[in-house]
């Protein structure tokens, strides 16, 4: 599964990058050299513009392959946008006349220009917004994929934590009090670390523990004072289970740690 996810992400990144170059290639084909230079002003140094243009992919030669690959990925990641993506490429059935609004990329590829009474009614530049809309859909698929990965990661992690807490409860039931508390403490620490990462909180300390992570979350206004106090109390019980060999934690204390950790997993994200 991880291999497929990496491949899809790599393909999306590559297609979005190629699509951006195809957009420039299409624009270059429908505007004058002078207009294109103005558009690229500040983007590419003037003395390198000709070399840049020369390296641009030829739209007509590269688009079909790009479209086919992009369509497959959109079907996988954003299936509700497939019809829209296709409609920007294919000539609409029953189209009686070509207008600016229904000019599609197939028309551009065939070099279709519509004239009326000796004047140009629709020209190939009408395909530019159509392709840009396709590229926008692909970028939306990229964003959706990133969001899906986050959701998958959260679901998998939640399942792992639930199973670990379940194991801790079983240990507590069988009177392995310290072991149950140690496992619960690990789950709590992992969760707090993940919350810090999700919120972009920098963890400077190399081996930050529950107390350190709790302080960071409070300083970042990610948790409120009552939650901070609750986590501090849970951290104290965890330390009692792991470090304090002179005093035995009670079953009631470890049960509080297990229940409290379960509550924090659901309330702090």
C-alpha positions, -999 to 999 in steps of 0.1 A, spaced: 0 0 0 28 24 9 44 18 -24 12 26 -43 7 58 -23 43 69 -30 38 62 -67 5 81 -69 20 111 -51 50 111 -74 29 108 -105 6 137 -93 36 159 -86 51 152 -120 19 158 -139 12 191 -121 47 202 -129 44 191 -166 9 207 -167 24 241 -157 49 239 -185 22 229 -210 2 259 -199 31 282 -208 36 263 -241 -1 268 -250 0 305 -241 32 309 -262 14 295 -292 -15 319 -290 2 352 -282 30 372 -299 66 369 -288 64 404 -274 33 396 -254 49 364 -240 80 383 -230 58 407 -210 40 378 -194 73 362 -184 89 394 -171 102 387 -136 96 349 -140 125 341 -164 155 365 -170 152 381 -204 186 368 -215 175 332 -208 139 334 -221 147 321 -256 164 290 -241 135 285 -217 110 287 -246 131 262 -266 129 237 -237 91 240 -233 73 208 -242 54 210 -275 17 211 -264 3 191 -293 30 164 -289 28 161 -251 -8 168 -242 -25 135 -251 -2 115 -229 -5 141 -201 -43 140 -204 -45 102 -203 -23 99 -172 -41 128 -154 -75 112 -162 -65 79 -146 -53 97 -114 -84 119 -112 -105 88 -114 -87 74 -84 -84 104 -63 -112 128 -73 -138 107 -91 -166 134 -89 -146 157 -111 -139 132 -140 -169 143 -161 -158 180 -158 -122 171 -167 -133 152 -198 -158 178 -209 -130 204 -211 -112 181 -237 -139 164 -257 -162 181 -282 -197 183 -268 -222 161 -284 -249 179 -303 -228 211 -305 -244 231 -333 -219 259 -335 -185 266 -319 -185 296 -295 -160 308 -270 -177 290 -241 -178 256 -258 -145 256 -275 -125 227 -261 -90 214 -262 -97 190 -291 -106 221 -311 -72 236 -302 -53 205 -311 -69 206 -346 -61 243 -349 -98 252 -353 -105 289 -358 -141 301 -363 -148 331 -385 -180 349 -393 -185 375 -420 -148 375 -426 -140 382 -389 -125 359 -363 -152 347 -339 -133 321 -319 -96 315 -320 -73 290 -304 -67 312 -274 -102 301 -262 -86 268 -252 -63 284 -226 -89 288 -198 -101 252 -206 -67 237 -201 -61 259 -170 -93 245 -156 -81 210 -162 -48 218 -144 -68 233 -115 -88 200 -112 -55 181 -112 -41 204 -85 -73 198 -65 -67 161 -68 -32 166 -55 -45 186 -25 -73 160 -19 -47 132 -20 -25 150 6 -56 154 27 -65 117 23 -30 107 33 -34 128 65 -68 111 72 -54 77 66 -25 84 89 -48 96 116 -71 66 113 -42 41 114 -26 59 143 -59 60 162 -63 22 157 -28 15 169 -34 36 200 -67 19 208 -50 -15 205 -22 -4 227 -46 9 254 -65 -23 251 -33 -42 258 -27 -19 288 -61 -26 302 -56 -63 299 -23 -60 318 -40 -40 345 -68 -66 347 -41 -92 354 -24 -70 381 6 -59 359 0 -24 372 34 -8 363 35 -23 328 0 -11 321 9 24 332 41 24 312 22 15 280 -4 41 286 23 67 291 40 58 258 6 62 240 0 96 256 35 108 248 33 97 211 -1 114 208 11 147 222 42 146 200 19 141 169 -3 170 180 27 192 182 39 181 147 4 186 132 3 222 146 38 230 135 51 233 170 89 229 170 102 204 195 137 216 204 144 190 231 158 158 217 140 134 241 110 155 250 86 138 274 50 143 284 58 173 305 78 190 278 52 184 251 24 195 274 42 228 281 47 234 243 10 228 236 0 252 264 25 278 251 11 274 216 -25 279 229 -34 245 214 -47 232 248 -64 251 276 -53 253 312 -77 225 325 -63 201 298 -28 211 306 -34 203 343 -51 170 334 -21 160 312 3 170 340 -15 147 364 -14 119 339 23 125 334 29 122 371 12 88 373 32 77 343 64 88 360 54 69 391 49 37 370 83 41 352 107 58 374 96 58 411 107 23 423 102 33 460 64 38 457 40 14 440 13 29 417 -22 18 426 -46 1 402 -69 31 406 -41 55 396 -33 35 365 -69 32 356 -71 70 358 -41 72 335 -57 48 310 -91 66 311 -74 100 310 -52 91 280 -82 78 261 -100 111 268 -69 131 256 -67 111 224 -103 121 216 -102 157 229 -68 170 219 -59 170 182 
